[in-house]
């Protein structure tokens, strides 16, 4: 239901109230307001806001509404609304006299009801009287008076409008096998007797025997057919419905023909029989084909259309075919005033209009949801009236269209009803069936509905609000109705020239959009005129515009495109974009760089809204020329510095406040940062969002904005580092606990590291790549790199330095403990096992490192481990230098080094091995490995080194010896053949030598029972040939020991003094042929010769000999060193 709202403004000192009176509805739904002169300005926004209310929604008497004005200046003001009295819309109603005459007409129709009721109609006339009484709003007295008048009126002439359409399957009575059928029909009343009482044959009566000849109607004769088609209509009058019956006889017309002509038509034996039969009957007598008899009251409805079986008079030929008849029970000379003074067409339209309006207002869900389906009572009344008035289907369709299209303009309902009427008119349209005045009436209804429909579309935002269910369906249905109506043949024939619907709708949408914008602008107009309030009002207006365009694009547009091929979004956007640009520019003329902060804030929101509006241009299908919002960012250029300063100030204050509140404890179970990093991340995210929101189009200016943002971000980062370290110091002063202090330092390191990660993400978050692409034409890439990246790298370096400082502080606290434990380890004289001695150090490290690992992020923890590792190696190296030579002490230090390596590696979770195995570590490990070894182990290592030197030797400057050596597992015997020596150096004054070779198995502690052997001495020979064999009984496992070798020492025999050293060679026993097999070599002659270069020991500097020499109490070590020193004295090697 649509109402015309009448608002009365009542002003009181404490509140403002609106009294709402519901008056008569108007098609335009305009609002009228009565207000006092003093409050006109305040009333402006109330009227505009009230215009947005859903006037199509259902309202009830006594309903209270609360209206809150949206202006910030009046946030404390509400408006109370009471709907006092809803009255029914009377715009479609009749005057009292017209209504009384129409009521007389409908009562007359029911009183003189004809025919058997349809199964879907109301049978009880009293029900129909009760229904129409409510529909016409008549009280009991009015109804009784008019009903009595109807009863006193003269009854109408009852008529049966019978149409004989066709027949099928009738008998063939002629010689040719066909018939020449025609029909006789009439109505028999009870008072009529047989027309021929002397008829002797006992058979069914025929029409000419029952009905007077002047009341008999006859169809044409259809020659030679068994399926005749007549389509002839007859009006049969009768007086008494109770006794009247309809009779139809079908006859075969029989003309006088010669026998010769009949024989010419003869086709079969049956035809011959017919000739003999014809000869027996009277000349020109017609043959009976069948009849139909119907009692009007029992057998006929108001309207019938069906096939009837033709009945025989006798039992001969019972199956005589069927006849198709149509009946309509109508009135003539109705005595009502309306029937006598108005055309049936008009009276029926008025009746339909009245009943439909009542049906709509009675619909439970409101008029909008009514789908056009009439109740059984209304359908019955309208059907009776249409048949009694003999209205054709075509005229009934036209009547329904006229009534529905007019009612739709006052009582809105589902427009699909109109679509159905349009389809019916299009299907049955024949212009010539309407009189001129009817054509004019239909044409006017088309124009009226078109104008009204376009006016609804113009105000679709108000008429079809999305807050009301099924609004989209209603608008879509209206569009379809208008489109289909404009496509109708009737529309084009009657409405000339035919209007262009898309152009009309497009123009209406533009004007409606403009009206809507100005209404919104007026509604949101601030009461206090200031730049700040203007900015807020503009932002709210832009939000309304954006919301409207989003609805256009996502919801409404598809309906206009599918029906009218109109892009609603394009129409609305171009219109609103222009209006917004003009309005915003007009409001921003007074903006300058000295604007207040609140003004700048309100303009920033306005800028973002304009930006979103401008981005929506991408949804336009095509665009001619520039938009009014092009370069709109230049309107806000003066406010950019304040926007950036505000972003920086907010971020800075939030970071400072976050540090002040930070207790430097992890803020979550799985986090190692404190709460301030969360706030800092939010600060940076807000700065990034500010950049994204700005999206400044000018590339050069955008670059300068980026420089300012990066500078602010870096300043906040450095400030945060300073503040968070100060916060840790301040907390440490109040809480003197070393563990908590370390924990706070861990949090500080983690926070700074997290800050570093945040800054490293900025280039991608701020999209520097895209910025470089945009500014490529105006700013050199090197300048961007130098300005932005260098500034960021500098900040990262500062953060790294801060991290290293704090990590170093943590490391220093641990280094003291590590140094203390290592010092205690190296200075203790206890005889405990090394593993037990290093246990205190390892427990200390395990406790501290586990604590730090839990409180530091992984990267910071590894940085700490690196510092500690280097320090630990330095402490161990220093401890080694301070030690009195003691294998036990060195074993402890060596055990500590290996344990520390495992601890810092932590099975791959700590430092990688390549990072642990530095040059210092490798040197220290080698040194400790030697110092912690036993004397015998050192001797073995000494010979291992000499064996390796032997294998590496390539020069034979001291000569060489050739031997064969093989091991016999079965005898556990080493068999050695000394073959020769070559290139010996001359050691005698004669320039020659007297060489012999001494064979010993080393180390001696592995072969204590094996005595040294020697070859014969060869006089004056530098290339002696020995060819001597020696056997040594030794177990195989001894040969596999580390350093096990055959030492071949070549001496120059001297009779007066000590023998001179020619050289020595070391043959490793682990390489003996036959050592690793269980069987003896088959042929000793196949044992390969081994040529060993002679070497001389270095006179000084052997680390192992120095260690052995330092062990003064070890006789075995001293004896070995003494022997090797003697050899060293004879060595020809220099330093």
VOGUDO-560726 format. One record per residue (C-alpha): x, y, z. Coordinates in steps of 0.1 Angstrom, whole numbers, padded with zeros to 4 digits, always signed. Each point is the difference from the previous one (the first is absolute). Layout:
// residues N
XYZ...
//
This chain:
// residues 1135
+0000+0000+0000+0013+0034-0009-0008+0030+0022+0003+0037-0002+0017+0009+0033-0010+0032+0017+0025+0010+0027-0006+0025+0027+0031+0013+0018-0005+0007+0037+0029+0017+0019+0005-0003+0037+0029+0011+0022+0013-0035+0006-0008-0019-0032-0013+0001-0035-0030-0021-0010-0016-0007-0033-0037-0009-0003-0008-0020-0031-0034-0001-0015-0008-0023-0028-0020+0016-0027-0011-0011-0034+0027-0017-0021+0013+0016-0031+0018-0016-0029+0031+0021+0006+0003-0006+0038+0010+0037+0005+0004+0011+0036-0016+0032+0014+0011+0016+0032-0016+0026+0022+0025+0019+0020+0004+0032+0018+0019+0029-0015+0027-0002+0027+0010-0035-0007+0001-0001-0038+0038-0004-0001+0000-0029+0025-0029-0016-0019+0020-0003-0032+0020-0030+0010-0030-0016+0016-0021+0001-0031+0029-0012-0022+0007-0029+0024-0036-0009+0003-0001-0002-0038+0022-0030+0002-0024-0020+0021-0016-0030-0016-0034+0013-0009-0010-0033-0015+0004-0020+0032-0030-0011+0020-0009+0023+0029-0024-0004+0029-0020+0024+0021+0018+0011+0032+0035-0011-0013+0028+0020+0016+0032+0008-0019+0032+0017+0013+0019+0021-0025+0036+0010+0009+0015+0028-0020+0033-0010-0015+0017+0034+0003+0027+0000+0027-0013+0034+0012-0033-0016+0009+0011-0034+0012-0019+0006+0033-0033+0007-0018-0025-0027-0009-0034+0003-0016-0029-0021+0011-0026-0009-0026-0034-0014+0007-0022-0012-0028-0034+0012+0011-0026-0012-0024+0005-0021-0031-0027+0006-0026-0007-0020-0031+0012+0014-0033-0030+0014-0018+0015+0013-0032-0015-0028-0020-0034+0001+0017-0034+0012-0013-0025+0025+0013-0027-0013+0023-0026+0000-0028+0023-0018-0024+0008-0025+0026-0037-0005+0008-0008-0006-0037+0029-0024-0004-0012-0018+0031-0035-0003-0015+0016-0014-0031+0019-0027+0018-0030-0010+0022-0022-0002-0032+0027-0023-0015-0001-0024+0029-0038+0001+0004-0005-0009-0036+0027-0026-0001-0002-0025-0029+0014-0035-0006+0016-0027+0021+0029+0014+0021+0035-0009-0009+0018-0023+0024+0026+0027+0009-0027+0027+0005-0021+0008+0030-0033-0018-0002-0018+0017+0029-0014+0034-0010-0002+0011+0036+0038-0003+0002+0003+0022-0030-0023+0026+0015+0020+0001+0032+0033+0003-0020-0012+0029-0022-0014+0018+0030+0035+0001+0016+0016+0008-0033-0022+0030-0005+0001+0011+0036-0038-0001+0004-0016-0003+0034-0029-0024+0006-0026+0027-0004+0014+0013-0033+0002-0036-0013-0036-0008+0009-0013+0031-0017+0018-0005-0032-0007-0038+0000-0038+0008+0003+0003+0024-0029+0017-0027-0021-0027-0025+0007-0026+0025-0011+0017+0007-0033-0013-0017-0031+0018-0033-0008+0022+0000-0030-0007-0020-0031+0019-0033+0003+0019-0010-0031+0019-0031-0010+0027+0010-0025+0006-0033-0018+0027-0005-0025-0001-0031-0023+0036-0005-0009+0005-0033-0017-0008-0037+0000+0019-0032-0006-0007-0037-0006-0036+0006-0012-0019-0026-0021+0002+0000-0038-0036+0000-0013+0006+0007-0037+0008-0025-0027+0035+0014-0001+0006-0010+0036-0001+0037+0012-0027+0022+0013-0011+0036-0005-0004+0009+0038-0018+0030+0015-0013+0007+0036-0032+0011+0015+0001+0014+0035-0021+0018+0025-0011+0001+0037-0030-0019+0013-0019+0011+0030-0022-0021+0021-0032+0016-0012+0007-0009-0036-0017-0032-0013+0009-0022-0030-0004+0020-0032-0014-0032-0018-0021-0019+0026-0013-0025-0027+0035-0014-0006-0006-0037-0001+0036-0013+0004+0012-0006+0036+0034+0017-0002+0018+0030+0015-0015+0034-0007+0019+0023-0024+0003+0038+0001-0027+0007-0026-0024-0021+0020+0009+0017+0034+0006+0036-0008-0021+0025-0019+0014+0006-0035+0007+0038+0007+0023-0010+0029+0020-0025-0020+0034+0009-0013+0017-0017-0029+0037-0002-0011+0012-0001-0035+0002-0033-0019+0035-0013-0005+0001-0022-0030+0016-0035-0003+0020-0003+0032+0001-0021+0032+0019+0028+0019-0020+0032-0006+0012+0034+0014-0025+0027+0006+0012+0025+0026-0034+0016+0001-0013+0018+0032-0037+0004+0010-0016+0019+0028-0027-0020+0017-0022+0018+0024-0019-0017+0029-0018+0011+0031+0002-0028+0025+0034-0016+0008-0016-0027+0020-0020-0016-0028+0019+0010-0032+0019-0025-0020+0022+0003-0031-0008-0022-0030+0021-0005-0032-0008-0024-0028+0024-0008-0028-0015-0009-0034+0012-0012-0034-0015+0023-0026-0016-0020-0028-0006+0017-0034-0021-0017-0028+0024-0017-0024-0004-0023-0030+0007-0037+0003+0026+0003-0028+0019+0027+0021-0001-0022+0031+0013-0030-0019+0029+0022-0012+0009+0006+0036-0002-0037+0009+0033-0013+0014-0009-0033+0019-0028-0023+0010-0010+0022+0029-0007+0028-0024-0023-0023-0019-0019-0008+0032-0003+0038+0006-0016+0004-0035-0027-0026+0008-0006+0016+0034-0004+0035-0015-0024-0014-0025-0023-0011+0029-0001+0034+0018-0017+0032-0010+0015+0023-0025+0023+0027+0017-0002-0015+0035+0032+0007+0020+0018-0027+0020+0005+0003+0037+0037-0001+0011-0003+0005+0038-0008+0025+0027+0012+0016+0032-0023+0009+0029+0013+0020+0030-0018+0012+0031+0012+0036+0005+0001+0000+0038+0015-0034+0005+0023-0004-0030+0014+0034-0008+0024+0023+0018+0001+0037-0008+0024-0008-0027+0005-0034-0017+0021-0012-0029+0001-0038-0007-0009-0029-0022-0034-0016+0004-0011-0035-0011-0027-0001-0027-0029-0021+0013-0022-0022-0022-0038-0001+0000-0001-0038-0002+0025-0028+0008+0011+0000-0036+0035+0014-0005+0007+0010+0036+0034+0015-0008-0009+0031-0020+0031+0022+0006+0006+0031+0020-0008+0037-0002+0022+0029+0013-0022+0026+0018+0008+0032+0020-0025+0015+0024-0001+0033+0018-0028+0010+0023-0005+0037-0002-0025+0028+0008-0019+0025-0022-0016+0032+0012+0014+0000+0035-0019+0024+0022+0029+0015+0020+0009+0037-0005+0036-0009-0009-0010-0024-0027-0025+0024-0014+0023+0031+0000+0036-0014-0005+0016-0024-0024+0005-0036+0014+0037+0004-0006+0002+0030+0024-0022-0014+0027+0020-0032+0001+0033+0020+0002-0014+0019+0030-0011-0032+0017+0034-0016-0006+0018+0031+0013-0020+0000+0032+0004-0037+0007+0037+0000-0008+0007+0029+0023-0018-0018+0028+0020-0031-0006+0032+0019+0001-0008+0017+0032-0010-0033+0016+0032-0018-0009+0019-0010+0031+0035+0008-0012-0008+0034-0012-0009+0013-0035+0036-0003-0013-0001-0038+0003-0034-0005-0016+0004-0021-0032-0033+0007-0017-0018-0031+0011-0036+0008+0008-0020-0018+0027-0027-0026-0010-0027+0025+0009+0014+0028-0022+0006-0024-0029-0036-0012+0002-0015+0034+0000+0021+0012-0029-0006-0031-0020-0038+0003+0005+0000+0037-0009+0022-0006-0032-0022-0028-0012-0033+0017+0007+0013+0031-0018+0012-0021-0028+0035+0015+0001+0024-0017-0024+0034-0014+0012+0017+0027-0018-0020+0028+0017+0005-0017+0034+0038+0001-0006-0002+0037-0009-0021+0006+0031+0025-0018+0023+0028+0020-0015-0017+0033+0005-0009-0008+0036+0033-0015+0010+0021+0026-0016-0019+0028+0017+0000-0018+0034+0037-0006-0003+0006+0038+0001-0018+0004+0033+0002-0035+0017+0033-0014-0010-0001-0038-0004+0020-0026-0018+0005+0013-0035+0000-0036-0014-0037+0004+0000+0004+0027-0027+0024-0022-0019-0027-0027-0002-0025+0025-0014+0025+0013-0025+0005-0036-0013-0037-0005-0003-0006+0032-0019+0029-0007-0024-0014-0035-0007-0036+0012-0006+0006+0035-0014-0023+0011-0028-0002+0038-0002-0033+0000-0019-0018-0017+0029+0003+0032+0021-0021+0031-0004+0019+0034-0004-0006+0010+0036+0012-0034+0012+0032+0004-0021+0006+0034+0016-0005-0015+0034+0025-0028-0006+0025+0024-0015-0004+0023+0030+0006-0030+0023+0032-0008-0018+0013+0036+0002-0010+0003+0037+0016-0032+0010+0031+0008-0020+0003+0035+0017-0006-0015+0034+0024-0029-0005+0027+0024-0012-0007+0022+0031+0005-0030+0022+0032-0009-0017+0012+0036+0004-0004-0004+0038+0009-0037+0002+0023+0007+0029-0030+0010+0021-0027-0021-0015+0019-0032-0001+0024+0001+0030+0021-0031+0006-0010+0000+0036-0035-0011-0011-0003-0037-0010-0005-0007-0037+0008+0035-0011+0023-0012-0028-0027-0024-0012-0025+0029-0001+0023+0023-0020+0009-0028-0024-0036-0008-0005-0009+0036-0007+0028+0003-0026-0013-0031-0017-0035+0014+0000+0010+0032-0016+0022-0017-0026-0026-0025-0010-0027+0027+0000+0021+0021-0024+0004-0030-0023-0037-0007-0003-0017+0003-0033-0028+0019+0018+0025+0025+0015+0015+0007-0034-0034+0003-0017-0016+0022+0026+0030+0021+0013+0014+0018-0030+0027+0011-0001+0012-0028+0023+0023+0013+0027+0036-0012+0003+0000-0019+0033+0038-0003+0005+0004+0038-0005-0029+0008+0023+0015-0023+0028+0035+0014-0006-0012+0036+0004-0021-0010+0030+0030-0017+0017+0022+0030-0006-0025+0024+0015-0008-0024+0028+0036-0003+0008+0004+0037+0001-0030+0004+0023+0013-0027+0023+0034+0016+0002-0015+0034+0009-0023-0015+0025+0029-0018+0017+0021+0031-0002-0027+0020+0017-0006-0027+0026+0037-0002+0009+0006+0038+0000+0017+0010+0033-0018+0024+0023+0033+0017+0010+0019+0012-0030+0037-0007+0004+0026-0016-0022+0002-0030+0025-0038-0005+0000-0001+0004-0038+0027-0026-0004-0019-0025+0022-0033+0008-0019+0018-0006-0033+0014-0033+0012-0034-0012+0011-0015+0011-0034+0028-0019-0018-0008-0031+0020-0036+0002-0010+0010+0005-0036+0024-0030+0001-0026-0022+0016-0025+0010-0026+0025-0007-0029+0009-0034+0015-0037-0009+0001-0003+0011-0036+0030-0020-0011-0007-0032+0020-0038-0002+0001-0020+0024-0022+0022+0002-0031-0007-0035-0013-0038+0006+0000+0003+0031-0021+0025-0016-0024-0021-0032-0005-0032+0019-0006+0009+0033-0015+0036-0004-0010+0007+0030+0022+0031+0001+0022-0015+0015+0032+0034+0001+0017+0015+0021-0029-0029+0024+0001+0001+0004+0038+0038+0002+0002+0005+0026-0026-0028+0022+0015+0011-0005+0036+0037+0004-0009-0007+0034-0016-0022+0012+0029+0025-0011+0026+0029+0017-0018-0019+0033-0002-0012-0002+0036+0034-0010+0015+0019+0026-0020-0024+0027+0011+0004-0010+0037+0038-0002-0002+0007+0034-0014+0010+0013+0035+0025-0028+0008+0036+0011+0005+0032-0012+0017-0009+0016+0033-0031-0022+0005-0006-0015+0035+0007-0036+0008-0037-0010+0003-0005+0016-0034+0029-0020-0015-0014-0032+0015-0034+0006-0014+0015+0007-0034+0020-0032+0001-0031-0021+0003-0016+0021-0028+0031-0007-0022-0002-0037+0006-0037+0000-0009+0006+0019-0031+0028-0024-0009-0024-0029+0003-0025+0018-0021+0025+0007-0027+0012-0036+0000-0036-0011-0008+0005+0014-0034+0016-0033-0010-0035-0015+0000-0011+0024-0028-0004-0019-0033+0013+0030-0020+0008+0036+0007+0001+0030-0023+0023+0028+0012+0015+0006+0034-0019-0003+0033-0007+0030+0022+0020-0017+0028+0032-0002-0021+0029+0014+0021-0023+0004+0030+0031-0007+0022+0013+0035-0008-0029+0014+0021+0015-0016+0031+0037+0008-0007+0001+0025+0029-0011-0027+0025+0025-0027-0008+0028+0013+0023-0025+0000+0029-0012-0034-0008+0035-0014+0000+0009+0018+0032-0031-0013+0016+0009-0036-0010+0035+0005+0014-0012+0016+0032-0025-0027+0007+0025-0028-0007+0027+0017+0021-0023+0005+0030-0013-0035-0002+0035-0014-0001+0010+0021+0030-0030-0010+0020+0005-0036-0009+0036+0001+0013-0011+0017+0032-0026-0028+0006+0024-0028-0010+0011-0023+0028+0024-0018-0023-0016-0034+0004-0012-0022-0028-0036+0009-0008-0009-0035-0011+0008-0036+0006+0017-0005-0033+0014+0035-0004+0034+0013+0011-0008+0037-0005-0017+0024+0023-0032+0020-0005+0017+0030-0014+0009-0018-0032-0037-0006-0007-0008+0037+0004+0030+0009-0022-0011-0024-0027-0034+0017+0001+0016+0034-0002+0019-0010-0031-0030-0017-0015-0020+0033+0005+0028+0019-0018-0001-0025-0029-0038+0003-0001+0003+0038-0002+0023-0004-0030-0024-0024-0016-0030+0022+0008+0018+0031-0015+0009-0018-0032+0012+0033-0013-0003+0002-0038+0028+0025-0006+0033-0021-0002+0024+0026+0011-0021+0011+0029-0007-0036+0009+0038-0005+0002+0004+0029+0024-0028-0014+0021+0017-0034+0001+0033+0016+0011-0018+0018+0028-0017-0033+0011+0032-0020+0000+0018+0027+0019-0028+0000+0026+0001-0038+0002+0038+0000+0006-0002+0027+0026-0026-0020+0019+0022-0031-0002+0030+0017+0014-0020+0017+0027-0015-0034+0009+0034-0016+0004+0011+0028+0024-0032-0002+0020-0002-0038+0003+0036-0002+0013-0007+0028+0024-0031-0018+0011+0021-0032+0008+0025+0020+0020-0028+0017+0019-0016-0033+0009+0034-0015+0010+0005+0028+0025-0032-0009+0018+0004-0037-0002+0035-0012+0010-0001-0035-0014+0026-0012-0024-0022-0026-0016-0028+0025-0007+0025+0025-0013+0012-0025-0025-0036-0008-0009-0007+0037-0007+0031+0003-0021-0012-0030-0021-0033+0017-0005+0017+0032-0011+0021-0019-0025-0030-0018-0013-0020+0032-0003+0027+0017-0020+0003-0030-0022-0037+0000-0006+0002+0037-0008+0027-0008-0025-0023-0025-0017-0028+0025-0001+0022+0026-0017+0013-0026-0025-0036-0007-0011-0007+0037-0007+0013+0000-0037-0025-0026-0009-0028+0014+0022+0005+0034-0015+0005-0014-0034+0032+0017-0009+0002-0019-0033-0033+0015-0012+0012+0034+0012+0032-0003-0020-0020-0009-0031-0023+0030+0005+0028+0025+0006+0023-0014-0026-0007+0028-0024+0006+0029+0025+0025-0014+0026+0032-0019-0007+0001-0035+0014+0033+0006+0016-0015+0029+0020-0028-0023+0012+0026-0026+0011+0022+0026+0016-0028+0017+0018-0023-0028+0011+0021-0031+0002+0030+0017+0015-0022+0015+0027-0015-0034+0008+0034-0017-0001+0014+0026+0024-0028-0007+0024+0005-0038-0003+0037+0005+0008-0008+0020+0031-0025-0027+0011+0026-0027-0006+0025+0020+0021-0025+0003+0028-0007-0037-0001+0037-0008+0001+0005+0023+0030-0027-0017+0020+0011-0035-0011+0035+0010+0010-0013+0010+0034-0017-0033+0004+0031-0018-0012+0022+0019+0025-0021-0012+0029+0004-0036-0012+0037+0003-0008+0009+0006+0036-0016-0032+0010+0016-0020-0028+0034+0014+0008-0004-0008+0037-0009-0036-0006+0028-0005-0025+0025+0015+0024-0012-0023+0028+0003-0029-0024+0036+0008-0011+0013+0008+0035-0015-0030+0019+0023-0028+0010-0026-0026+0006+0003-0033-0017-0036-0003-0011-0008-0011-0035+0000+0029-0025-0038-0006-0007-0007+0005+0036+0022+0030+0002-0018+0019-0028-0035-0008+0014-0003+0033+0019+0008+0020-0031-0025-0019-0021-0027+0003+0026+0006+0038+0001-0002+0003-0037-0030-0022-0004-0019+0020+0025+0009+0034-0014-0003-0009-0037-0033-0017+0005-0013+0031+0018+0012+0022-0028-0013-0023-0027-0035+0003+0016+0002+0038+0002+0018+0009-0032-0012-0004-0036+0021-0025-0019+0020+0026-0020+0010+0019+0031+0008-0032+0019+0024-0011-0027+0017+0034+0000+0005-0004+0038+0014-0036-0006+0025+0013-0025+0013+0026+0025+0001-0025+0028+0018-0026-0022+0028+0024-0009+0004+0011+0036+0001-0036+0012+0027-0010-0025+0020+0030+0011-0004-0010+0037+0011-0036-0008+0030+0012-0019+0010+0022+0029-0005-0029+0025+0023-0022-0021+0028+0026+0001-0002+0002+0038+0003-0037+0006+0029-0019+0015+0006-0029-0024-0024-0027+0012-0018-0024-0022-0028-0002+0025-0007+0037-0002+0002+0000-0037-0025-0029-0001-0024+0021+0020+0003+0029-0023-0003-0023-0030-0031-0016+0014-0014+0035+0007+0006+0011-0036-0018-0031-0014-0028+0004+0024-0004+0037-0009+0000-0009-0037-0029-0023+0006-0018+0025+0022+0003+0029-0025-0010-0023-0029-0030-0014+0019-0005-0028-0026-0005+0025-0028-0023+0024+0020+0028+0023+0009+0030+0012-0020+0009-0020-0031+0033-0019+0002+0016+0020-0027-0005+0031+0021+0013-0018+0031+0031-0014-0017+0019+0033-0003+0038+0002-0004+0004+0007+0037-0022-0031+0008+0020-0023-0023+0033+0012+0014-0012-0003+0036-0014-0035-0007+0032-0012-0015+0021+0014+0028-0022-0014+0027-0002-0033-0017+0038-0003+0001+0004+0014+0035-0025-0023+0015+0015-0032-0016+0022-0025+0019+0037-0002-0008-0004-0032-0019-0029+0015-0019+0022+0030-0009+0028-0023-0012-0025-0019-0022-0012+0034-0013+0036+0010-0006+0006-0031-0022-0034+0005-0017+0012+0035-0010+0034-0014-0012-0018-0027-0020-0021+0028-0016+0031+0020-0008+0015-0032-0015-0031-0004-0022+0001+0036-0010+0037+0000-0008+0009+0002-0037+0036+0011+0001+0029-0025+0005+0027+0026+0009+0012-0023+0028-0003-0032-0021-0025-0028+0002-0003-0037+0011-0018-0028-0018-0016-0028+0020-0026-0027-0003-0023-0006+0030-0027-0026+0005-0020-0014+0029-0006-0037+0005-0032-0004+0020+0005-0037+0007+0034+0006+0017-0008+0035+0012+0033+0010-0016+0011+0031-0017+0025-0008-0028+0021+0029-0012+0026-0001-0029+0024+0030-0001+0010+0002-0036+0021+0031-0004+0006+0037+0006+0007+0026-0026+0013+0035-0003+0013+0002+0035+0018+0031+0010+0038-0003+0006+0009+0005+0036+0037-0011+0000+0029+0022-0008+0007-0023-0030-0033+0011-0016-0017-0032+0007-0018-0019+0028-0001-0033+0018-0038-0005+0003-0019-0026+0019-0038+0000+0009-0015-0005+0034-0036-0014+0001-0022+0007+0031-0037-0004+0006-0015+0032+0014-0015+0011+0024+0022-0020+0023-0027-0003+0027-0021-0019-0025+0029-0023-0009+0020-0003+0032+0013-0035-0006+0011+0006-0036+0037+0008-0002+0015+0023-0027+0016-0017-0030+0027+0013-0024+0015-0008-0033+0036-0005-0009+0021+0031-0006+0010+0008-0036+0033+0018-0002+0005+0030-0022-0034-0003-0017-0026+0026-0007-0023-0025-0017+0003-0031+0021-0017-0033-0008-0010-0019+0031-0024-0029-0010-0005-0010+0036-0032-0014+0016-0013+0004+0035-0030-0016+0019-0019+0016+0029-0025-0020+0020-0028+0025+0008-0038-0004+0003-0022+0015-0028-0019+0023+0023+0033+0017+0010+0005+0009-0036-0033+0018-0001+0007+0023+0029+0003+0037-0005+0036+0010-0010+0012-0037-0004+0028+0001-0025+0033-0016-0011+0027+0026+0006+0030-0004-0024+0029+0022+0011+0030+0002-0023+0033+0007+0018+0035+0007-0012+0022-0023+0020+0028+0019+0019+0027-0020+0018+0012+0028+0023-0032+0018+0010-0038-0002-0003-0015-0011-0033-0012+0028-0022-0037+0002-0012-0005-0005-0037-0038+0001+0004-0031-0018+0013-0031-0015-0016-0033-0010+0015-0020-0029-0014-0036-0002+0014-0008-0035+0012-0037+0005-0007+0008-0001-0037+0017-0035+0001-0011-0024-0027-0017-0030+0016-0009+0018+0032-0037+0001-0007-0003-0036-0013-0001-0034+0017+0022-0017-0025+0038+0004-0007+0010+0015-0033+0005-0028-0026+0033+0013-0014+0022+0024+0020+0017+0009-0032-0032+0019-0011+0002+0023+0029+0005+0035-0014+0031+0020+0008-0004+0031+0020+0024+0030-0006+0001+0023+0030+0017+0034-0003+0023+0007+0030-0009+0030+0022+0016+0019+0028-0018+0012+0031-0004+0038+0005+0025+0011+0026-0025+0020+0021-0037+0010+0003-0018-0033+0001-0030+0006+0022-0003-0036+0012+0036-0003+0010-0004+0033+0019-0030-0014+0019+0019-0032+0008+0030+0019+0011-0021+0021+0024-0011-0032+0018+0031-0002+0022-0012-0028+0022-0008-0023-0030+0032-0021-0006-0015-0016-0032-0007+0034-0014+0034+0013+0010+0018-0030-0016-0020+0004-0032+0008+0037-0002+0037-0006+0007+0002-0025-0029-0018+0023-0023+0022+0030+0010+0031-0021-0008-0014-0006-0034-0010+0037-0004+0036+0010+0008+0012-0021-0030-0027+0014-0023+0011+0018-0031-0034+0019+0001+0002+0037+0008-0027+0022+0018
//
